[in-house]
Each structure stands twice: as C-alpha cells, then as structure tokens.
C-alpha cells in the first residue's frame, strides 16, 4: 500500500537532489543512504538484545535436563528447592 507513495517521494527527492548539483546532491544522497543503513543496523542490534533476554539460552536448558537425568539416576524423586 505504501510502496507507490514511497516511489513517488523517492522520485521527488531524487529530482531535488539532482537539481542541487552533482557535488551537494551526491553528498546528501550518500548521507541519506548510509544513514538509513546504519539506522537499520542499530534497530537490528536493539532487537537482537531484546531477543537474547526473552529467549532462554539453549545451553542452560541442556544443563537443566542433564541435572534432571542425573537426579533420576540417583533415585531422588523429591524436588530440592
């Protein structure tokens, strides 16, 4: 739905940048593209940090399962807290 709007806005922005001249327009275009890429990477890193907190570590799960199997092998059915 938003794709046609973004295409039109990008075309207008491209026209404005081209009318500014190659040096200033190129610098601004590079800044926009590079800034957008860096912002996207920053958002991905923030998402990864949140996911690391929400998703438990697999190693902890394996360790807890091995501890459970060891308790079962020792014959301890009661839970120690």
mmCIF file of the N, C-alpha and C atoms, coordinates in Angstrom:
data_MODEL
# 
_entry.id   MODEL 
# 
loop_
_atom_site.group_PDB 
_atom_site.id 
_atom_site.type_symbol 
_atom_site.label_atom_id 
_atom_site.label_alt_id 
_atom_site.label_comp_id 
_atom_site.label_asym_id 
_atom_site.label_entity_id 
_atom_site.label_seq_id 
_atom_site.pdbx_PDB_ins_code 
_atom_site.Cartn_x 
_atom_site.Cartn_y 
_atom_site.Cartn_z 
_atom_site.occupancy 
_atom_site.B_iso_or_equiv 
_atom_site.pdbx_formal_charge 
_atom_site.auth_seq_id 
_atom_site.auth_comp_id 
_atom_site.auth_asym_id 
_atom_site.auth_atom_id 
_atom_site.pdbx_PDB_model_num 
ATOM 1   N N  . UNK A 1 1  ? 0.826  -1.186  0.000  1.00 0.00 ? 1  UNK A N  1 
ATOM 2   C CA . UNK A 1 1  ? 0.000  0.000   0.000  1.00 0.00 ? 1  UNK A CA 1 
ATOM 3   C C  . UNK A 1 1  ? 0.872  1.253   0.000  1.00 0.00 ? 1  UNK A C  1 
ATOM 4   N N  . UNK A 1 2  ? 1.926  1.231   0.819  1.00 0.00 ? 2  UNK A N  1 
ATOM 5   C CA . UNK A 1 2  ? 2.781  2.406   0.921  1.00 0.00 ? 2  UNK A CA 1 
ATOM 6   C C  . UNK A 1 2  ? 3.844  2.454   -0.182 1.00 0.00 ? 2  UNK A C  1 
ATOM 7   N N  . UNK A 1 3  ? 4.028  1.357   -0.921 1.00 0.00 ? 3  UNK A N  1 
ATOM 8   C CA . UNK A 1 3  ? 5.080  1.312   -1.930 1.00 0.00 ? 3  UNK A CA 1 
ATOM 9   C C  . UNK A 1 3  ? 4.929  2.409   -2.981 1.00 0.00 ? 3  UNK A C  1 
ATOM 10  N N  . UNK A 1 4  ? 3.759  2.629   -3.578 1.00 0.00 ? 4  UNK A N  1 
ATOM 11  C CA . UNK A 1 4  ? 3.645  3.719   -4.562 1.00 0.00 ? 4  UNK A CA 1 
ATOM 12  C C  . UNK A 1 4  ? 3.962  5.099   -3.965 1.00 0.00 ? 4  UNK A C  1 
ATOM 13  N N  . UNK A 1 5  ? 3.562  5.310   -2.711 1.00 0.00 ? 5  UNK A N  1 
ATOM 14  C CA . UNK A 1 5  ? 3.848  6.592   -2.062 1.00 0.00 ? 5  UNK A CA 1 
ATOM 15  C C  . UNK A 1 5  ? 5.351  6.767   -1.889 1.00 0.00 ? 5  UNK A C  1 
ATOM 16  N N  . UNK A 1 6  ? 6.043  5.708   -1.458 1.00 0.00 ? 6  UNK A N  1 
ATOM 17  C CA . UNK A 1 6  ? 7.489  5.787   -1.290 1.00 0.00 ? 6  UNK A CA 1 
ATOM 18  C C  . UNK A 1 6  ? 8.198  5.987   -2.630 1.00 0.00 ? 6  UNK A C  1 
ATOM 19  N N  . UNK A 1 7  ? 7.698  5.376   -3.686 1.00 0.00 ? 7  UNK A N  1 
ATOM 20  C CA . UNK A 1 7  ? 8.306  5.549   -5.003 1.00 0.00 ? 7  UNK A CA 1 
ATOM 21  C C  . UNK A 1 7  ? 8.182  7.002   -5.457 1.00 0.00 ? 7  UNK A C  1 
ATOM 22  N N  . UNK A 1 8  ? 7.007  7.590   -5.267 1.00 0.00 ? 8  UNK A N  1 
ATOM 23  C CA . UNK A 1 8  ? 6.796  8.981   -5.669 1.00 0.00 ? 8  UNK A CA 1 
ATOM 24  C C  . UNK A 1 8  ? 7.670  9.909   -4.828 1.00 0.00 ? 8  UNK A C  1 
ATOM 25  N N  . UNK A 1 9  ? 7.720  9.680   -3.517 1.00 0.00 ? 9  UNK A N  1 
ATOM 26  C CA . UNK A 1 9  ? 8.550  10.525  -2.654 1.00 0.00 ? 9  UNK A CA 1 
ATOM 27  C C  . UNK A 1 9  ? 10.031 10.394  -2.995 1.00 0.00 ? 9  UNK A C  1 
ATOM 28  N N  . UNK A 1 10 ? 10.490 9.179   -3.291 1.00 0.00 ? 10 UNK A N  1 
ATOM 29  C CA . UNK A 1 10 ? 11.888 8.982   -3.660 1.00 0.00 ? 10 UNK A CA 1 
ATOM 30  C C  . UNK A 1 10 ? 12.187 9.650   -4.997 1.00 0.00 ? 10 UNK A C  1 
ATOM 31  N N  . UNK A 1 11 ? 11.236 9.636   -5.926 1.00 0.00 ? 11 UNK A N  1 
ATOM 32  C CA . UNK A 1 11 ? 11.439 10.311  -7.204 1.00 0.00 ? 11 UNK A CA 1 
ATOM 33  C C  . UNK A 1 11 ? 11.547 11.820  -7.015 1.00 0.00 ? 11 UNK A C  1 
ATOM 34  N N  . UNK A 1 12 ? 10.691 12.366  -6.183 1.00 0.00 ? 12 UNK A N  1 
ATOM 35  C CA . UNK A 1 12 ? 10.754 13.808  -5.908 1.00 0.00 ? 12 UNK A CA 1 
ATOM 36  C C  . UNK A 1 12 ? 12.071 14.159  -5.223 1.00 0.00 ? 12 UNK A C  1 
ATOM 37  N N  . UNK A 1 13 ? 12.473 13.347  -4.255 1.00 0.00 ? 13 UNK A N  1 
ATOM 38  C CA . UNK A 1 13 ? 13.743 13.582  -3.572 1.00 0.00 ? 13 UNK A CA 1 
ATOM 39  C C  . UNK A 1 13 ? 14.909 13.487  -4.547 1.00 0.00 ? 13 UNK A C  1 
ATOM 40  N N  . UNK A 1 14 ? 14.888 12.511  -5.443 1.00 0.00 ? 14 UNK A N  1 
ATOM 41  C CA . UNK A 1 14 ? 15.938 12.381  -6.455 1.00 0.00 ? 14 UNK A CA 1 
ATOM 42  C C  . UNK A 1 14 ? 15.993 13.584  -7.368 1.00 0.00 ? 14 UNK A C  1 
ATOM 43  N N  . UNK A 1 15 ? 14.830 14.088  -7.769 1.00 0.00 ? 15 UNK A N  1 
ATOM 44  C CA . UNK A 1 15 ? 14.787 15.284  -8.617 1.00 0.00 ? 15 UNK A CA 1 
ATOM 45  C C  . UNK A 1 15 ? 15.369 16.494  -7.892 1.00 0.00 ? 15 UNK A C  1 
ATOM 46  N N  . UNK A 1 16 ? 15.014 16.650  -6.611 1.00 0.00 ? 16 UNK A N  1 
ATOM 47  C CA . UNK A 1 16 ? 15.541 17.775  -5.829 1.00 0.00 ? 16 UNK A CA 1 
ATOM 48  C C  . UNK A 1 16 ? 17.052 17.654  -5.678 1.00 0.00 ? 16 UNK A C  1 
ATOM 49  N N  . UNK A 1 17 ? 17.532 16.450  -5.395 1.00 0.00 ? 17 UNK A N  1 
ATOM 50  C CA . UNK A 1 17 ? 18.976 16.260  -5.232 1.00 0.00 ? 17 UNK A CA 1 
ATOM 51  C C  . UNK A 1 17 ? 19.727 16.496  -6.541 1.00 0.00 ? 17 UNK A C  1 
ATOM 52  N N  . UNK A 1 18 ? 19.163 16.078  -7.658 1.00 0.00 ? 18 UNK A N  1 
ATOM 53  C CA . UNK A 1 18 ? 19.818 16.293  -8.951 1.00 0.00 ? 18 UNK A CA 1 
ATOM 54  C C  . UNK A 1 18 ? 19.858 17.770  -9.319 1.00 0.00 ? 18 UNK A C  1 
ATOM 55  N N  . UNK A 1 19 ? 18.838 18.515  -8.908 1.00 0.00 ? 19 UNK A N  1 
ATOM 56  C CA . UNK A 1 19 ? 18.807 19.934  -9.242 1.00 0.00 ? 19 UNK A CA 1 
ATOM 57  C C  . UNK A 1 19 ? 19.774 20.742  -8.376 1.00 0.00 ? 19 UNK A C  1 
ATOM 58  N N  . UNK A 1 20 ? 20.268 20.181  -7.284 1.00 0.00 ? 20 UNK A N  1 
ATOM 59  C CA . UNK A 1 20 ? 21.215 20.880  -6.420 1.00 0.00 ? 20 UNK A CA 1 
ATOM 60  C C  . UNK A 1 20 ? 22.628 20.842  -6.983 1.00 0.00 ? 20 UNK A C  1 
ATOM 61  N N  . UNK A 1 21 ? 22.879 20.007  -7.920 1.00 0.00 ? 21 UNK A N  1 
ATOM 62  C CA . UNK A 1 21 ? 24.228 19.861  -8.455 1.00 0.00 ? 21 UNK A CA 1 
ATOM 63  C C  . UNK A 1 21 ? 24.800 18.523  -8.038 1.00 0.00 ? 21 UNK A C  1 
ATOM 64  N N  . UNK A 1 22 ? 25.795 18.063  -8.771 1.00 0.00 ? 22 UNK A N  1 
ATOM 65  C CA . UNK A 1 22 ? 26.304 16.719  -8.500 1.00 0.00 ? 22 UNK A CA 1 
ATOM 66  C C  . UNK A 1 22 ? 27.040 16.598  -7.166 1.00 0.00 ? 22 UNK A C  1 
ATOM 67  N N  . UNK A 1 23 ? 27.747 17.624  -6.759 1.00 0.00 ? 23 UNK A N  1 
ATOM 68  C CA . UNK A 1 23 ? 28.528 17.504  -5.530 1.00 0.00 ? 23 UNK A CA 1 
ATOM 69  C C  . UNK A 1 23 ? 27.631 17.538  -4.295 1.00 0.00 ? 23 UNK A C  1 
ATOM 70  N N  . UNK A 1 24 ? 26.825 18.554  -4.158 1.00 0.00 ? 24 UNK A N  1 
ATOM 71  C CA . UNK A 1 24 ? 25.957 18.680  -2.977 1.00 0.00 ? 24 UNK A CA 1 
ATOM 72  C C  . UNK A 1 24 ? 24.887 17.588  -2.980 1.00 0.00 ? 24 UNK A C  1 
ATOM 73  N N  . UNK A 1 25 ? 24.290 17.348  -4.149 1.00 0.00 ? 25 UNK A N  1 
ATOM 74  C CA . UNK A 1 25 ? 23.271 16.293  -4.242 1.00 0.00 ? 25 UNK A CA 1 
ATOM 75  C C  . UNK A 1 25 ? 23.839 14.920  -3.945 1.00 0.00 ? 25 UNK A C  1 
ATOM 76  N N  . UNK A 1 26 ? 25.055 14.658  -4.425 1.00 0.00 ? 26 UNK A N  1 
ATOM 77  C CA . UNK A 1 26 ? 25.698 13.369  -4.171 1.00 0.00 ? 26 UNK A CA 1 
ATOM 78  C C  . UNK A 1 26 ? 26.024 13.174  -2.704 1.00 0.00 ? 26 UNK A C  1 
ATOM 79  N N  . UNK A 1 27 ? 26.505 14.245  -2.077 1.00 0.00 ? 27 UNK A N  1 
ATOM 80  C CA . UNK A 1 27 ? 26.819 14.164  -0.647 1.00 0.00 ? 27 UNK A CA 1 
ATOM 81  C C  . UNK A 1 27 ? 25.550 13.911  0.167  1.00 0.00 ? 27 UNK A C  1 
ATOM 82  N N  . UNK A 1 28 ? 24.490 14.638  -0.152 1.00 0.00 ? 28 UNK A N  1 
ATOM 83  C CA . UNK A 1 28 ? 23.235 14.434  0.579  1.00 0.00 ? 28 UNK A CA 1 
ATOM 84  C C  . UNK A 1 28 ? 22.646 13.043  0.323  1.00 0.00 ? 28 UNK A C  1 
ATOM 85  N N  . UNK A 1 29 ? 22.713 12.579  -0.924 1.00 0.00 ? 29 UNK A N  1 
ATOM 86  C CA . UNK A 1 29 ? 22.189 11.245  -1.242 1.00 0.00 ? 29 UNK A CA 1 
ATOM 87  C C  . UNK A 1 29 ? 22.991 10.168  -0.506 1.00 0.00 ? 29 UNK A C  1 
ATOM 88  N N  . UNK A 1 30 ? 24.314 10.304  -0.507 1.00 0.00 ? 30 UNK A N  1 
ATOM 89  C CA . UNK A 1 30 ? 25.147 9.343   0.210  1.00 0.00 ? 30 UNK A CA 1 
ATOM 90  C C  . UNK A 1 30 ? 24.819 9.358   1.698  1.00 0.00 ? 30 UNK A C  1 
ATOM 91  N N  . UNK A 1 31 ? 24.648 10.541  2.253  1.00 0.00 ? 31 UNK A N  1 
ATOM 92  C CA . UNK A 1 31 ? 24.307 10.646  3.677  1.00 0.00 ? 31 UNK A CA 1 
ATOM 93  C C  . UNK A 1 31 ? 22.966 10.006  3.996  1.00 0.00 ? 31 UNK A C  1 
ATOM 94  N N  . UNK A 1 32 ? 21.985 10.204  3.119  1.00 0.00 ? 32 UNK A N  1 
ATOM 95  C CA . UNK A 1 32 ? 20.674 9.593   3.351  1.00 0.00 ? 32 UNK A CA 1 
ATOM 96  C C  . UNK A 1 32 ? 20.748 8.070   3.300  1.00 0.00 ? 32 UNK A C  1 
ATOM 97  N N  . UNK A 1 33 ? 21.423 7.552   2.276  1.00 0.00 ? 33 UNK A N  1 
ATOM 98  C CA . UNK A 1 33 ? 21.502 6.089   2.121  1.00 0.00 ? 33 UNK A CA 1 
ATOM 99  C C  . UNK A 1 33 ? 22.320 5.473   3.256  1.00 0.00 ? 33 UNK A C  1 
ATOM 100 N N  . UNK A 1 34 ? 23.500 6.037   3.530  1.00 0.00 ? 34 UNK A N  1 
ATOM 101 C CA . UNK A 1 34 ? 24.366 5.484   4.569  1.00 0.00 ? 34 UNK A CA 1 
ATOM 102 C C  . UNK A 1 34 ? 23.723 5.619   5.946  1.00 0.00 ? 34 UNK A C  1 
ATOM 103 N N  . UNK A 1 35 ? 23.074 6.751   6.199  1.00 0.00 ? 35 UNK A N  1 
ATOM 104 C CA . UNK A 1 35 ? 22.385 6.941   7.475  1.00 0.00 ? 35 UNK A CA 1 
ATOM 105 C C  . UNK A 1 35 ? 21.243 5.963   7.662  1.00 0.00 ? 35 UNK A C  1 
ATOM 106 N N  . UNK A 1 36 ? 20.511 5.681   6.586  1.00 0.00 ? 36 UNK A N  1 
ATOM 107 C CA . UNK A 1 36 ? 19.415 4.714   6.671  1.00 0.00 ? 36 UNK A CA 1 
ATOM 108 C C  . UNK A 1 36 ? 19.933 3.309   6.957  1.00 0.00 ? 36 UNK A C  1 
ATOM 109 N N  . UNK A 1 37 ? 21.050 2.958   6.329  1.00 0.00 ? 37 UNK A N  1 
ATOM 110 C CA . UNK A 1 37 ? 21.638 1.632   6.569  1.00 0.00 ? 37 UNK A CA 1 
ATOM 111 C C  . UNK A 1 37 ? 22.115 1.509   8.017  1.00 0.00 ? 37 UNK A C  1 
ATOM 112 N N  . UNK A 1 38 ? 22.795 2.532   8.508  1.00 0.00 ? 38 UNK A N  1 
ATOM 113 C CA . UNK A 1 38 ? 23.268 2.489   9.898  1.00 0.00 ? 38 UNK A CA 1 
ATOM 114 C C  . UNK A 1 38 ? 22.109 2.445   10.888 1.00 0.00 ? 38 UNK A C  1 
ATOM 115 N N  . UNK A 1 39 ? 21.050 3.198   10.614 1.00 0.00 ? 39 UNK A N  1 
ATOM 116 C CA . UNK A 1 39 ? 19.886 3.183   11.496 1.00 0.00 ? 39 UNK A CA 1 
ATOM 117 C C  . UNK A 1 39 ? 19.235 1.795   11.494 1.00 0.00 ? 39 UNK A C  1 
ATOM 118 N N  . UNK A 1 40 ? 19.143 1.163   10.326 1.00 0.00 ? 40 UNK A N  1 
ATOM 119 C CA . UNK A 1 40 ? 18.591 -0.185  10.249 1.00 0.00 ? 40 UNK A CA 1 
ATOM 120 C C  . UNK A 1 40 ? 19.422 -1.185  11.035 1.00 0.00 ? 40 UNK A C  1 
ATOM 121 N N  . UNK A 1 41 ? 20.754 -1.089  10.929 1.00 0.00 ? 41 UNK A N  1 
ATOM 122 C CA . UNK A 1 41 ? 21.624 -1.975  11.698 1.00 0.00 ? 41 UNK A CA 1 
ATOM 123 C C  . UNK A 1 41 ? 21.479 -1.745  13.197 1.00 0.00 ? 41 UNK A C  1 
ATOM 124 N N  . UNK A 1 42 ? 21.331 -0.484  13.591 1.00 0.00 ? 42 UNK A N  1 
ATOM 125 C CA . UNK A 1 42 ? 21.130 -0.164  15.003 1.00 0.00 ? 42 UNK A CA 1 
ATOM 126 C C  . UNK A 1 42 ? 19.832 -0.792  15.520 1.00 0.00 ? 42 UNK A C  1 
ATOM 127 N N  . UNK A 1 43 ? 18.768 -0.709  14.719 1.00 0.00 ? 43 UNK A N  1 
ATOM 128 C CA . UNK A 1 43 ? 17.491 -1.297  15.127 1.00 0.00 ? 43 UNK A CA 1 
ATOM 129 C C  . UNK A 1 43 ? 17.582 -2.820  15.212 1.00 0.00 ? 43 UNK A C  1 
ATOM 130 N N  . UNK A 1 44 ? 18.337 -3.433  14.301 1.00 0.00 ? 44 UNK A N  1 
ATOM 131 C CA . UNK A 1 44 ? 18.512 -4.884  14.341 1.00 0.00 ? 44 UNK A CA 1 
ATOM 132 C C  . UNK A 1 44 ? 19.274 -5.290  15.601 1.00 0.00 ? 44 UNK A C  1 
ATOM 133 N N  . UNK A 1 45 ? 20.296 -4.518  15.981 1.00 0.00 ? 45 UNK A N  1 
ATOM 134 C CA . UNK A 1 45 ? 21.047 -4.827  17.209 1.00 0.00 ? 45 UNK A CA 1 
ATOM 135 C C  . UNK A 1 45 ? 20.173 -4.675  18.450 1.00 0.00 ? 45 UNK A C  1 
ATOM 136 N N  . UNK A 1 46 ? 19.316 -3.651  18.471 1.00 0.00 ? 46 UNK A N  1 
ATOM 137 C CA . UNK A 1 46 ? 18.402 -3.493  19.603 1.00 0.00 ? 46 UNK A CA 1 
ATOM 138 C C  . UNK A 1 46 ? 17.443 -4.671  19.681 1.00 0.00 ? 46 UNK A C  1 
ATOM 139 N N  . UNK A 1 47 ? 16.945 -5.122  18.538 1.00 0.00 ? 47 UNK A N  1 
ATOM 140 C CA . UNK A 1 47 ? 16.039 -6.269  18.504 1.00 0.00 ? 47 UNK A CA 1 
ATOM 141 C C  . UNK A 1 47 ? 16.750 -7.529  18.977 1.00 0.00 ? 47 UNK A C  1 
ATOM 142 N N  . UNK A 1 48 ? 18.004 -7.708  18.574 1.00 0.00 ? 48 UNK A N  1 
ATOM 143 C CA . UNK A 1 48 ? 18.767 -8.887  18.999 1.00 0.00 ? 48 UNK A CA 1 
ATOM 144 C C  . UNK A 1 48 ? 18.966 -8.893  20.508 1.00 0.00 ? 48 UNK A C  1 
ATOM 145 N N  . UNK A 1 49 ? 19.259 -7.718  21.093 1.00 0.00 ? 49 UNK A N  1 
ATOM 146 C CA . UNK A 1 49 ? 19.431 -7.645  22.542 1.00 0.00 ? 49 UNK A CA 1 
ATOM 147 C C  . UNK A 1 49 ? 18.137 -8.000  23.263 1.00 0.00 ? 49 UNK A C  1 
ATOM 148 N N  . UNK A 1 50 ? 17.001 -7.551  22.755 1.00 0.00 ? 50 UNK A N  1 
ATOM 149 C CA . UNK A 1 50 ? 15.718 -7.899  23.372 1.00 0.00 ? 50 UNK A CA 1 
ATOM 150 C C  . UNK A 1 50 ? 15.423 -9.377  23.224 1.00 0.00 ? 50 UNK A C  1 
ATOM 151 N N  . UNK A 1 51 ? 15.758 -9.946  22.078 1.00 0.00 ? 51 UNK A N  1 
ATOM 152 C CA . UNK A 1 51 ? 15.514 -11.367 21.850 1.00 0.00 ? 51 UNK A CA 1 
ATOM 153 C C  . UNK A 1 51 ? 16.397 -12.222 22.754 1.00 0.00 ? 51 UNK A C  1 
ATOM 154 N N  . UNK A 1 52 ? 17.631 -11.772 23.005 1.00 0.00 ? 52 UNK A N  1 
ATOM 155 C CA . UNK A 1 52 ? 18.518 -12.523 23.894 1.00 0.00 ? 52 UNK A CA 1 
ATOM 156 C C  . UNK A 1 52 ? 17.957 -12.586 25.307 1.00 0.00 ? 52 UNK A C  1 
ATOM 157 N N  . UNK A 1 53 ? 17.255 -11.547 25.727 1.00 0.00 ? 53 UNK A N  1 
ATOM 158 C CA . UNK A 1 53 ? 16.666 -11.532 27.060 1.00 0.00 ? 53 UNK A CA 1 
ATOM 159 C C  . UNK A 1 53 ? 15.429 -12.419 27.100 1.00 0.00 ? 53 UNK A C  1 
ATOM 160 N N  . UNK A 1 54 ? 14.622 -12.389 26.045 1.00 0.00 ? 54 UNK A N  1 
ATOM 161 C CA . UNK A 1 54 ? 13.356 -13.123 26.045 1.00 0.00 ? 54 UNK A CA 1 
ATOM 162 C C  . UNK A 1 54 ? 13.522 -14.609 25.778 1.00 0.00 ? 54 UNK A C  1 
ATOM 163 N N  . UNK A 1 55 ? 14.466 -14.987 24.933 1.00 0.00 ? 55 UNK A N  1 
ATOM 164 C CA . UNK A 1 55 ? 14.648 -16.387 24.561 1.00 0.00 ? 55 UNK A CA 1 
ATOM 165 C C  . UNK A 1 55 ? 15.701 -16.993 25.470 1.00 0.00 ? 55 UNK A C  1 
ATOM 166 N N  . UNK A 1 56 ? 15.366 -18.072 26.163 1.00 0.00 ? 56 UNK A N  1 
ATOM 167 C CA . UNK A 1 56 ? 16.357 -18.683 27.056 1.00 0.00 ? 56 UNK A CA 1 
ATOM 168 C C  . UNK A 1 56 ? 17.504 -19.302 26.264 1.00 0.00 ? 56 UNK A C  1 
ATOM 169 N N  . UNK A 1 57 ? 18.642 -19.347 26.902 1.00 0.00 ? 57 UNK A N  1 
ATOM 170 C CA . UNK A 1 57 ? 19.830 -19.917 26.289 1.00 0.00 ? 57 UNK A CA 1 
ATOM 171 C C  . UNK A 1 57 ? 19.683 -21.428 26.193 1.00 0.00 ? 57 UNK A C  1 
ATOM 172 N N  . UNK A 1 58 ? 20.066 -22.005 25.068 1.00 0.00 ? 58 UNK A N  1 
ATOM 173 C CA . UNK A 1 58 ? 19.933 -23.453 24.878 1.00 0.00 ? 58 UNK A CA 1 
ATOM 174 C C  . UNK A 1 58 ? 20.845 -24.223 25.824 1.00 0.00 ? 58 UNK A C  1 
ATOM 175 N N  . UNK A 1 59 ? 21.989 -23.680 26.124 1.00 0.00 ? 59 UNK A N  1 
ATOM 176 C CA . UNK A 1 59 ? 22.924 -24.372 26.998 1.00 0.00 ? 59 UNK A CA 1 
ATOM 177 C C  . UNK A 1 59 ? 22.354 -24.536 28.406 1.00 0.00 ? 59 UNK A C  1 
ATOM 178 N N  . UNK A 1 60 ? 21.647 -23.538 28.894 1.00 0.00 ? 60 UNK A N  1 
ATOM 179 C CA . UNK A 1 60 ? 21.032 -23.652 30.212 1.00 0.00 ? 60 UNK A CA 1 
ATOM 180 C C  . UNK A 1 60 ? 19.965 -24.740 30.220 1.00 0.00 ? 60 UNK A C  1 
ATOM 181 N N  . UNK A 1 61 ? 19.236 -24.843 29.147 1.00 0.00 ? 61 UNK A N  1 
ATOM 182 C CA . UNK A 1 61 ? 18.208 -25.868 29.036 1.00 0.00 ? 61 UNK A CA 1 
ATOM 183 C C  . UNK A 1 61 ? 18.834 -27.263 29.045 1.00 0.00 ? 61 UNK A C  1 
ATOM 184 N N  . UNK A 1 62 ? 19.895 -27.438 28.282 1.00 0.00 ? 62 UNK A N  1 
ATOM 185 C CA . UNK A 1 62 ? 20.574 -28.737 28.234 1.00 0.00 ? 62 UNK A CA 1 
ATOM 186 C C  . UNK A 1 62 ? 21.155 -29.069 29.602 1.00 0.00 ? 62 UNK A C  1 
ATOM 187 N N  . UNK A 1 63 ? 21.729 -28.091 30.265 1.00 0.00 ? 63 UNK A N  1 
ATOM 188 C CA . UNK A 1 63 ? 22.300 -28.306 31.588 1.00 0.00 ? 63 UNK A CA 1 
ATOM 189 C C  . UNK A 1 63 ? 21.225 -28.717 32.596 1.00 0.00 ? 63 UNK A C  1 
ATOM 190 N N  . UNK A 1 64 ? 20.071 -28.081 32.554 1.00 0.00 ? 64 UNK A N  1 
ATOM 191 C CA . UNK A 1 64 ? 18.988 -28.424 33.471 1.00 0.00 ? 64 UNK A CA 1 
ATOM 192 C C  . UNK A 1 64 ? 18.477 -29.833 33.184 1.00 0.00 ? 64 UNK A C  1 
ATOM 193 N N  . UNK A 1 65 ? 18.395 -30.199 31.913 1.00 0.00 ? 65 UNK A N  1 
ATOM 194 C CA . UNK A 1 65 ? 17.931 -31.541 31.559 1.00 0.00 ? 65 UNK A CA 1 
ATOM 195 C C  . UNK A 1 65 ? 18.924 -32.598 32.032 1.00 0.00 ? 65 UNK A C  1 
ATOM 196 N N  . UNK A 1 66 ? 20.220 -32.344 31.866 1.00 0.00 ? 66 UNK A N  1 
ATOM 197 C CA . UNK A 1 66 ? 21.226 -33.296 32.339 1.00 0.00 ? 66 UNK A CA 1 
ATOM 198 C C  . UNK A 1 66 ? 21.187 -33.419 33.860 1.00 0.00 ? 66 UNK A C  1 
ATOM 199 N N  . UNK A 1 67 ? 20.949 -32.314 34.555 1.00 0.00 ? 67 UNK A N  1 
ATOM 200 C CA . UNK A 1 67 ? 20.825 -32.349 36.011 1.00 0.00 ? 67 UNK A CA 1 
ATOM 201 C C  . UNK A 1 67 ? 19.608 -33.191 36.412 1.00 0.00 ? 67 UNK A C  1 
ATOM 202 N N  . UNK A 1 68 ? 18.521 -33.041 35.684 1.00 0.00 ? 68 UNK A N  1 
ATOM 203 C CA . UNK A 1 68 ? 17.315 -33.823 35.955 1.00 0.00 ? 68 UNK A CA 1 
ATOM 204 C C  . UNK A 1 68 ? 17.576 -35.314 35.735 1.00 0.00 ? 68 UNK A C  1 
ATOM 205 N N  . UNK A 1 69 ? 18.252 -35.648 34.650 1.00 0.00 ? 69 UNK A N  1 
ATOM 206 C CA . UNK A 1 69 ? 18.551 -37.057 34.381 1.00 0.00 ? 69 UNK A CA 1 
ATOM 207 C C  . UNK A 1 69 ? 19.475 -37.638 35.451 1.00 0.00 ? 69 UNK A C  1 
ATOM 208 N N  . UNK A 1 70 ? 20.406 -36.834 35.931 1.00 0.00 ? 70 UNK A N  1 
ATOM 209 C CA . UNK A 1 70 ? 21.307 -37.289 36.975 1.00 0.00 ? 70 UNK A CA 1 
ATOM 210 C C  . UNK A 1 70 ? 20.550 -37.544 38.274 1.00 0.00 ? 70 UNK A C  1 
ATOM 211 N N  . UNK A 1 71 ? 19.602 -36.665 38.602 1.00 0.00 ? 71 UNK A N  1 
ATOM 212 C CA . UNK A 1 71 ? 18.786 -36.878 39.802 1.00 0.00 ? 71 UNK A CA 1 
ATOM 213 C C  . UNK A 1 71 ? 17.952 -38.140 39.672 1.00 0.00 ? 71 UNK A C  1 
ATOM 214 N N  . UNK A 1 72 ? 17.406 -38.387 38.494 1.00 0.00 ? 72 UNK A N  1 
ATOM 215 C CA . UNK A 1 72 ? 16.601 -39.594 38.287 1.00 0.00 ? 72 UNK A CA 1 
ATOM 216 C C  . UNK A 1 72 ? 17.462 -40.848 38.403 1.00 0.00 ? 72 UNK A C  1 
ATOM 217 N N  . UNK A 1 73 ? 18.701 -40.774 37.930 1.00 0.00 ? 73 UNK A N  1 
ATOM 218 C CA . UNK A 1 73 ? 19.592 -41.927 38.023 1.00 0.00 ? 73 UNK A CA 1 
ATOM 219 C C  . UNK A 1 73 ? 19.982 -42.207 39.469 1.00 0.00 ? 73 UNK A C  1 
ATOM 220 N N  . UNK A 1 74 ? 20.030 -41.172 40.303 1.00 0.00 ? 74 UNK A N  1 
ATOM 221 C CA . UNK A 1 74 ? 20.367 -41.341 41.713 1.00 0.00 ? 74 UNK A CA 1 
ATOM 222 C C  . UNK A 1 74 ? 19.165 -41.789 42.532 1.00 0.00 ? 74 UNK A C  1 
ATOM 223 N N  . UNK A 1 75 ? 17.993 -41.784 41.952 1.00 0.00 ? 75 UNK A N  1 
ATOM 224 C CA . UNK A 1 75 ? 16.804 -42.237 42.661 1.00 0.00 ? 75 UNK A CA 1 
ATOM 225 C C  . UNK A 1 75 ? 16.140 -41.159 43.494 1.00 0.00 ? 75 UNK A C  1 
ATOM 226 N N  . UNK A 1 76 ? 16.456 -39.915 43.254 1.00 0.00 ? 76 UNK A N  1 
ATOM 227 C CA . UNK A 1 76 ? 15.856 -38.826 44.026 1.00 0.00 ? 76 UNK A CA 1 
ATOM 228 C C  . UNK A 1 76 ? 14.621 -38.332 43.284 1.00 0.00 ? 76 UNK A C  1 
ATOM 229 N N  . UNK A 1 77 ? 13.447 -38.615 43.813 1.00 0.00 ? 77 UNK A N  1 
ATOM 230 C CA . UNK A 1 77 ? 12.203 -38.173 43.183 1.00 0.00 ? 77 UNK A CA 1 
ATOM 231 C C  . UNK A 1 77 ? 11.707 -36.867 43.750 1.00 0.00 ? 77 UNK A C  1 
ATOM 232 N N  . UNK A 1 78 ? 12.200 -36.484 44.900 1.00 0.00 ? 78 UNK A N  1 
ATOM 233 C CA . UNK A 1 78 ? 11.724 -35.256 45.545 1.00 0.00 ? 78 UNK A CA 1 
ATOM 234 C C  . UNK A 1 78 ? 12.476 -34.060 44.954 1.00 0.00 ? 78 UNK A C  1 
ATOM 235 N N  . UNK A 1 79 ? 11.814 -32.926 44.933 1.00 0.00 ? 79 UNK A N  1 
ATOM 236 C CA . UNK A 1 79 ? 12.409 -31.703 44.402 1.00 0.00 ? 79 UNK A CA 1 
ATOM 237 C C  . UNK A 1 79 ? 13.053 -30.932 45.540 1.00 0.00 ? 79 UNK A C  1 
ATOM 238 N N  . UNK A 1 80 ? 14.274 -30.576 45.354 1.00 0.00 ? 80 UNK A N  1 
ATOM 239 C CA . UNK A 1 80 ? 15.002 -29.813 46.354 1.00 0.00 ? 80 UNK A CA 1 
ATOM 240 C C  . UNK A 1 80 ? 14.993 -28.354 45.935 1.00 0.00 ? 80 UNK A C  1 
ATOM 241 N N  . UNK A 1 81 ? 14.515 -27.489 46.824 1.00 0.00 ? 81 UNK A N  1 
ATOM 242 C CA . UNK A 1 81 ? 14.480 -26.061 46.492 1.00 0.00 ? 81 UNK A CA 1 
ATOM 243 C C  . UNK A 1 81 ? 15.364 -25.278 47.411 1.00 0.00 ? 81 UNK A C  1 
# 
